[in-house]
Amino acid sequence: MTNSTIHTENLTKHFGHTVALSNVDLAVPEGAIYALVGANGAGKTTLIKLLMNILRPTAGSSTVLDIDSAKLTGQAFERIGYVSENQELPEGMTVGGLLNYFRPFYPTWDRALEAQLVRQFDLPLTRKLKNLSRGMKMKASFASSLAYRPALILLDEPFSGLDPLVRDELIEGLIERAPETTIFLSSHDLAEIESFSSHVGYLEQGRLLFSEEMQVLSDRFREVTVTLDAPAPLPANLPPTWLLPQSADCVLRFVHSGFSDLASQREIAERIPTARDISFDPMSLRAIFLAIAKAHRDSGAQLTAAQEAQA
Amino acid sequence: MKQILHIFTKDARRFWPEILISLAITAAYICIGPHLWISATDDRSRLLTNLAGLLVVLLPVSWWILISRVIHAEKLVGDTQFWITRPYTWKKLLTAKMLFIATFVVLPFFAAQIILLAEGGFPPQLLLPGLLYNLLLVSVLFMLPLIALSTITSSFARLTLTILGIFLCFIALVALLAFASQNHQVGTMNQPLTRGICFALVVLALAAAIVVQYALRKVWLARTVLLTLTLLLCLVSFIAPDKYLVNRNYPLMAANQAAPVQLTYHPDFHSIGTAFYQASSRMMIQVNAPLTESNTAEGVALIPDGIRAEITASDGSHWKSEWQSTSSGPILPGGVSPLVKFSIPLAELRKFQSKQLHLHLSLAYSQAQAEPARTFTFSKGSFTVPDFGICSPQMGWSATGDATGINCISPLRKPPLTYIATRWTDSSCSANAAAPGLSVTGAAWTGELDRAPAGFNLSPVAKPDIGLSNADNGSENRKPRFLCPGTPVTFTTFKLVRRTQTTFDIQDFHLPKTTVIGNQISIDQIG
C-alpha cells in the first residue's frame, strides 16, 4: 500500500532502440490535480498508457489506486476515468447512445450528474459522434468519464487543439470534480494548466526532471541578480542549485532552484564576497520551466563534451 | 451475464443493416437453395440454379462482413480503443461476441440447413447428429479462422488483405511444392490420421489465438500462434511421413494371409495410344501396367488408393517413386481389367525406356464388402433408396421426354460407396414398349467409403455424380440411350472391411516408347 494514488518506480519503456521513458519515479498524492508537462514526444502519453495498462513497461513498475498497473483491468476501471485526444470512440453511436451504453458498466454512475454534464457541456444527445466537432467529441468523452464520479481521472492532452471557450468549459467541469477525485493530466502547454494544477511534473526526453507541488516549486525558484563591486568572472565550483549562471560587467545573474530566504542570502554572500547588492525575484512557472530545460540541456551538453574529451 | 447481454444488444443495434443483409441472404438461400440439386430443365430453372450458386458464395461473404464488424467494434489491435480503459471483462466481451455470432450467423445457418433438408425430402429430426457435425465443421473450418483473423487485425480492410495474403501464400506454396515434387503423392489430407491431427491443430491454435488476444491483447503472440499453426499444417499436409502413414493405414498382408485378389500381368493385353507432352524434364508421364484380376471373392470390391513403383534395370540402375494416388476405379470380380497406373518423371522414363526392367509395384487398397443388393423399379417419379438418398429420373436433354439417367440426392454427405446397375434401351420408351428391343447394361460407382457424419458443405443436400456407363449407343452419331419406366435399378452398397497393402512384381517390363517431335514428345502408351 502507498499513500499515493499514482506511484511509479523506475518506470522505463523502450520502443526498439528508442527510449520513450527512462527510470521515472513519480508519486501523485490523493486529491491532487497533477499536471505532467513536457514537449511533444517527451513521453507523456507513454507514461499515461503505462499507467492505464495499455502498454507494458520494459522495466520498473507502477501502481494506480494501489493496483499494479500491469494488472489493471475490468472492474478496476469502474473507479478510473481516462480521456485522451487520440482515443477512438464508437463513432456510429449518438452521444445519448454512448452515455446509455456506458451507464450499466459503472455501479456509481450518477444520472443527475450525467444530466448536469450534458447541460453544462451543451451536448447534442441525438447526434452521432462521427458528426461531432473535435471539441464536442472531447466534451462527450469528458461527460462519459466524469458521470460515475471516478476516484482518479487521467487526461492525455485533453485540451490540445481546442478553442479557448471549449477548453474553459472542460476545465470548469474538471475543477468541479476536483474535491472528490485525483486528476492527472498531461499537456505540452504550461499556460493551460498553470491556473488550476496543484502539482506539476516536467518530463523531457523520457526523463522526469522534477515533480512537486506547484507552490513549493514557485517558492524555491528565484531569479537572482548580484551586483559586484568590480567586474569579475564567474566563480568556479558553483553549487548545482545555481542554474544558468552568467556575468556581465559588475552584474552576475543566475536562477536559484533551492531558494530559502535567509540561507540563500548568506550562501551567496559567502561565495561571492565582492557582492554589493543581492536581489531575488519570483519567477513565473514558464520562466522556471525554461530555466530547468535549458540547464538540463547545458548539463547534458557538458556531460557529452566531457565524455568525448575522455574518449 | 448483464454485461454480456448489454454488449450483445449494443452490437445488435449498431449492426442491424449488416444483420438484415445476412439474414436476407440466408432467407434467399432457403428459397432458392433447392435449385442446387434440382436438375435445370429450362432457362428459368437454370437462372435459379445460378442464383443459388451465387448465394452459396454470398452467404459466407455476409458472415465474413458480420464477424469482422462485430469483432472490430471492440478491436483488439492498437492502443487507442475506447473499451480497453472501461470496465470490460475479457471473458464477458468474448462471450458477448460469440453470442452475437451464434445468434446471427450460426443459428440462421442451422435453421436454413434444417429447412433445406426438409425441402430435399429428408427428415431433419433423424439427421440431427449429422446436422450438428456439419455445423461444427463450418464453425471450426470457416467461422473460427475468421474470428481469429479478426482478432489480430484492426479493420475489415486489413482482415481482407490478410485473407488475400494467406490465399496467395497458399497458392505459392502449393505451386512451389508441385514444381519441387517429382511425384504426385497420395493425398495425405485424405488419410484419417492426418485429417484428425489437422482438425485438432486448427481448433487448438485458433482457440488459443482468440483467447490470447482477448485475455492479453498480445498481437505478436496471437500472430505467432497462427503462424505456427500454418507452418504445422503445411508440415502435416505436404511433408507428412507418407510411408509411415500408408504403412499404418494399409498394413502389409501377413505371409500366411490369402491375397483378396490375384493380379496377372498381360503384356499383350493392350492397345497402343499416343499421347503428346510438352518436352520438359519435370513432366510426369503416366505409365500403365495392364493387369488382369482373378480370385476376387464374390461380393468383394477392391478400391486402389495408392501405388508405389520401383524400377530396377538389368544394369543395376534403380528408381523408386513415393506413394502416388491412383485414379483406377474399384475392382469387382469379373469386372473390367484393372489398369494400374503410376507416374514417372520424363527424365527417368527416357533413362530407363530402352532397358529391360524389373517392376515392383506396391498397391495400397481398401477392401469393401457388398451389402445385399436392393432393386427398385424405375418410374417417372422419385423413389427413396434407404441409407442412400432419393433418386429421380434425369430428364436432361432428351427430346422424347424420356429419362437419360438417374439423379440422386443424399443428406449432408455423399452416399456410401454404391454400385448402381440398370438397363438402357436404344429406342425411345414409347417405341420400346411397342416393340421391346435389346437392352444394354448401364453401371456406375458413386459415393465414398470413408464417411463422416456430414461433409464440410454449405448445402445440406449432396448430389453425387452417377455417370452410368454406355449412356450413348457408341455409334458415330452417339445417340442417347434411355431408362424407361419399369426398368429395374439395382443399388449395391459396399462397406469397408479392411485396408491392406500388397506387392506385385513384373520381371520383364518395358516403359512406353517416346518420340521427339519438335518441342513435343509423343508417348506410345498402353491403353
Contacts between the chains, C-beta under 8 A, distances in Angstrom:
chain1	res1	chain2	res2	distance
A	49	B	79	6.0
A	52	B	84	7.9
A	52	B	85	5.4
A	54	B	79	4.6
A	54	B	84	6.1
A	54	B	85	7.1
A	55	B	79	6.4
A	73	B	89	7.9
A	73	B	90	7.5
A	74	B	87	5.9
A	74	B	88	6.5
A	74	B	89	4.4
A	74	B	90	7.4
A	75	B	87	5.6
A	75	B	89	7.4
A	76	B	87	7.6
A	77	B	85	5.9
A	77	B	86	5.6
A	77	B	87	4.4
A	77	B	88	7.7
A	78	B	87	4.7
A	80	B	85	7.1
A	82	B	85	3.9
A	84	B	80	7.3
A	86	B	80	5.0
A	87	B	80	5.7
A	87	B	81	7.8
A	87	B	82	5.7
A	87	B	85	7.9
A	88	B	78	7.9
A	88	B	80	4.9
A	88	B	81	5.7
A	88	B	82	6.0
A	89	B	82	5.2
A	90	B	14	7.4
A	90	B	73	7.0
A	90	B	82	6.5
A	92	B	14	5.5
A	93	B	14	7.2
A	101	B	6	7.5
A	101	B	10	5.5
A	102	B	86	6.9
A	104	B	2	6.7
A	104	B	3	7.4
A	104	B	6	5.3
A	105	B	3	7.1
A	105	B	6	7.7
A	105	B	86	6.0
A	105	B	87	4.8
A	105	B	88	7.6
A	106	B	87	6.8
